[in-house]
Amino acid sequence: MCSLTRDRWYNQIPEGGCPHANLVTKRAAGLDDEWEYLFAPYSAFTVRQATWNAGTTADPHLIVSTLTSAFETDAAVSCLLR
């Protein structure tokens, strides 16, 4: 049996926004408003801080990351595909 840990990610988006991060705010009838960022495939993030906790629902690991610019993401993906 596989044992999974719980992680809580805090993604920091540049103040001016990013072309590969889209905020979804639309709502469907009968559901609460939705405020969620969707990221383009292969978006690059830089982990700024990680706090390793118990990894449970009550005490998840905490990871703070920053979304890089589209140019930096393209460069990161190019390096990974070599």
PyRosetta script that sets phi, psi and omega in degrees:
from pyrosetta import init, pose_from_sequence

init()
pose = pose_from_sequence("MCSLTRDRWYNQIPEGGCPHANLVTKRAAGLDDEWEYLFAPYSAFTVRQATWNAGTTADPHLIVSTLTSAFETDAAVSCLLR")
pose.set_psi(1, 141.2)
pose.set_omega(1, -178.2)
pose.set_phi(2, -86.2)
pose.set_psi(2, 135.5)
pose.set_omega(2, 177.4)
pose.set_phi(3, -105.3)
pose.set_psi(3, 119.9)
pose.set_omega(3, -178.7)
pose.set_phi(4, -102.8)
pose.set_psi(4, 144.7)
pose.set_omega(4, 174.1)
pose.set_phi(5, -103.3)
pose.set_psi(5, 162.6)
pose.set_omega(5, 178.8)
pose.set_phi(6, -104.6)
pose.set_psi(6, 132.7)
pose.set_omega(6, 178.8)
pose.set_phi(7, -125.6)
pose.set_psi(7, 144.1)
pose.set_omega(7, 172.5)
pose.set_phi(8, -119.2)
pose.set_psi(8, 119.0)
pose.set_omega(8, -178.8)
pose.set_phi(9, -100.3)
pose.set_psi(9, 135.3)
pose.set_omega(9, 172.0)
pose.set_phi(10, -116.0)
pose.set_psi(10, 106.4)
pose.set_omega(10, -178.9)
pose.set_phi(11, -98.1)
pose.set_psi(11, 124.6)
pose.set_omega(11, 179.0)
pose.set_phi(12, -95.6)
pose.set_psi(12, 124.2)
pose.set_omega(12, -179.0)
pose.set_phi(13, -100.5)
pose.set_psi(13, 136.7)
pose.set_omega(13, 176.7)
pose.set_phi(14, -53.7)
pose.set_psi(14, 145.7)
pose.set_omega(14, -173.5)
pose.set_phi(15, -55.8)
pose.set_psi(15, -38.2)
pose.set_omega(15, -179.6)
pose.set_phi(16, -80.4)
pose.set_psi(16, 0.9)
pose.set_omega(16, -177.4)
pose.set_phi(17, 88.8)
pose.set_psi(17, -179.1)
pose.set_omega(17, -179.6)
pose.set_phi(18, -144.3)
pose.set_psi(18, 142.0)
pose.set_omega(18, -178.3)
pose.set_phi(19, -67.6)
pose.set_psi(19, -17.4)
pose.set_omega(19, -178.7)
pose.set_phi(20, -110.0)
pose.set_psi(20, 18.7)
pose.set_omega(20, 173.5)
pose.set_phi(21, -127.2)
pose.set_psi(21, 120.2)
pose.set_omega(21, -177.7)
pose.set_phi(22, -119.1)
pose.set_psi(22, 127.8)
pose.set_omega(22, 177.5)
pose.set_phi(23, -85.2)
pose.set_psi(23, 121.6)
pose.set_omega(23, 177.7)
pose.set_phi(24, -94.3)
pose.set_psi(24, 119.1)
pose.set_omega(24, -179.6)
pose.set_phi(25, -124.7)
pose.set_psi(25, 0.3)
pose.set_omega(25, -178.3)
pose.set_phi(26, -69.5)
pose.set_psi(26, 155.7)
pose.set_omega(26, 179.2)
pose.set_phi(27, -126.7)
pose.set_psi(27, 150.1)
pose.set_omega(27, 177.1)
pose.set_phi(28, -99.3)
pose.set_psi(28, 147.9)
pose.set_omega(28, -179.5)
pose.set_phi(29, -55.5)
pose.set_psi(29, 131.2)
pose.set_omega(29, 177.3)
pose.set_phi(30, 85.7)
pose.set_psi(30, -2.3)
pose.set_omega(30, -179.9)
pose.set_phi(31, -117.9)
pose.set_psi(31, 155.6)
pose.set_omega(31, 175.9)
pose.set_phi(32, -65.6)
pose.set_psi(32, 159.7)
pose.set_omega(32, 175.3)
pose.set_phi(33, -57.4)
pose.set_psi(33, 148.5)
pose.set_omega(33, -178.9)
pose.set_phi(34, -115.1)
pose.set_psi(34, 129.2)
pose.set_omega(34, 177.0)
pose.set_phi(35, -128.2)
pose.set_psi(35, 93.6)
pose.set_omega(35, -172.9)
pose.set_phi(36, -143.5)
pose.set_psi(36, 135.9)
pose.set_omega(36, 174.3)
pose.set_phi(37, -88.7)
pose.set_psi(37, 134.4)
pose.set_omega(37, 172.1)
pose.set_phi(38, -111.1)
pose.set_psi(38, 134.2)
pose.set_omega(38, -176.4)
pose.set_phi(39, -110.0)
pose.set_psi(39, 143.9)
pose.set_omega(39, 176.9)
pose.set_phi(40, -65.2)
pose.set_psi(40, 151.0)
pose.set_omega(40, 177.2)
pose.set_phi(41, -56.1)
pose.set_psi(41, 143.4)
pose.set_omega(41, 177.9)
pose.set_phi(42, 68.3)
pose.set_psi(42, 20.0)
pose.set_omega(42, 174.6)
pose.set_phi(43, -64.1)
pose.set_psi(43, 136.9)
pose.set_omega(43, -178.3)
pose.set_phi(44, -96.0)
pose.set_psi(44, 137.0)
pose.set_omega(44, 177.2)
pose.set_phi(45, -123.5)
pose.set_psi(45, 148.9)
pose.set_omega(45, 174.4)
pose.set_phi(46, -111.1)
pose.set_psi(46, 121.0)
pose.set_omega(46, 178.6)
pose.set_phi(47, -76.1)
pose.set_psi(47, 121.3)
pose.set_omega(47, -178.9)
pose.set_phi(48, -95.8)
pose.set_psi(48, -29.9)
pose.set_omega(48, -176.1)
pose.set_phi(49, -158.1)
pose.set_psi(49, 142.1)
pose.set_omega(49, 174.4)
pose.set_phi(50, -137.9)
pose.set_psi(50, 132.8)
pose.set_omega(50, 177.0)
pose.set_phi(51, -120.7)
pose.set_psi(51, 115.6)
pose.set_omega(51, -177.8)
pose.set_phi(52, -90.4)
pose.set_psi(52, 113.2)
pose.set_omega(52, 178.5)
pose.set_phi(53, -108.1)
pose.set_psi(53, -156.5)
pose.set_omega(53, -178.7)
pose.set_phi(54, -67.7)
pose.set_psi(54, -22.9)
pose.set_omega(54, -179.5)
pose.set_phi(55, 77.8)
pose.set_psi(55, 21.9)
pose.set_omega(55, 178.6)
pose.set_phi(56, -101.1)
pose.set_psi(56, 172.8)
pose.set_omega(56, 177.2)
pose.set_phi(57, -60.8)
pose.set_psi(57, -39.6)
pose.set_omega(57, -179.5)
pose.set_phi(58, -75.3)
pose.set_psi(58, -26.7)
pose.set_omega(58, -176.1)
pose.set_phi(59, -139.9)
pose.set_psi(59, 70.9)
pose.set_omega(59, -175.5)
pose.set_phi(60, -74.6)
pose.set_psi(60, 159.4)
pose.set_omega(60, 169.4)
pose.set_phi(61, -64.3)
pose.set_psi(61, 146.1)
pose.set_omega(61, 179.3)
pose.set_phi(62, -116.3)
pose.set_psi(62, 127.5)
pose.set_omega(62, -179.3)
pose.set_phi(63, -127.6)
pose.set_psi(63, 126.7)
pose.set_omega(63, 177.2)
pose.set_phi(64, -110.1)
pose.set_psi(64, 125.6)
pose.set_omega(64, -179.6)
pose.set_phi(65, -133.4)
pose.set_psi(65, 162.6)
pose.set_omega(65, 178.3)
pose.set_phi(66, -121.1)
pose.set_psi(66, 132.1)
pose.set_omega(66, 176.0)
pose.set_phi(67, -75.1)
pose.set_psi(67, 131.4)
pose.set_omega(67, 179.3)
pose.set_phi(68, -86.5)
pose.set_psi(68, 166.0)
pose.set_omega(68, -179.7)
pose.set_phi(69, -68.2)
pose.set_psi(69, 164.0)
pose.set_omega(69, -179.7)
pose.set_phi(70, -59.4)
pose.set_psi(70, -38.8)
pose.set_omega(70, 179.8)
pose.set_phi(71, -63.3)
pose.set_psi(71, -45.3)
pose.set_omega(71, 179.8)
pose.set_phi(72, -66.6)
pose.set_psi(72, -35.2)
pose.set_omega(72, 177.4)
pose.set_phi(73, -63.4)
pose.set_psi(73, -44.0)
pose.set_omega(73, 178.3)
pose.set_phi(74, -59.4)
pose.set_psi(74, -41.9)
pose.set_omega(74, 179.2)
pose.set_phi(75, -65.9)
pose.set_psi(75, -40.5)
pose.set_omega(75, -179.9)
pose.set_phi(76, -64.7)
pose.set_psi(76, -42.3)
pose.set_omega(76, 179.5)
pose.set_phi(77, -66.6)
pose.set_psi(77, -39.3)
pose.set_omega(77, 178.4)
pose.set_phi(78, -60.5)
pose.set_psi(78, -39.2)
pose.set_omega(78, 179.2)
pose.set_phi(79, -67.0)
pose.set_psi(79, -38.2)
pose.set_omega(79, -177.9)
pose.set_phi(80, -71.2)
pose.set_psi(80, -27.8)
pose.set_omega(80, -176.1)
pose.set_phi(81, -89.6)
pose.set_psi(81, -1.6)
pose.set_omega(81, 179.7)
pose.set_phi(82, -72.3)
pose.dump_pdb("model.pdb")
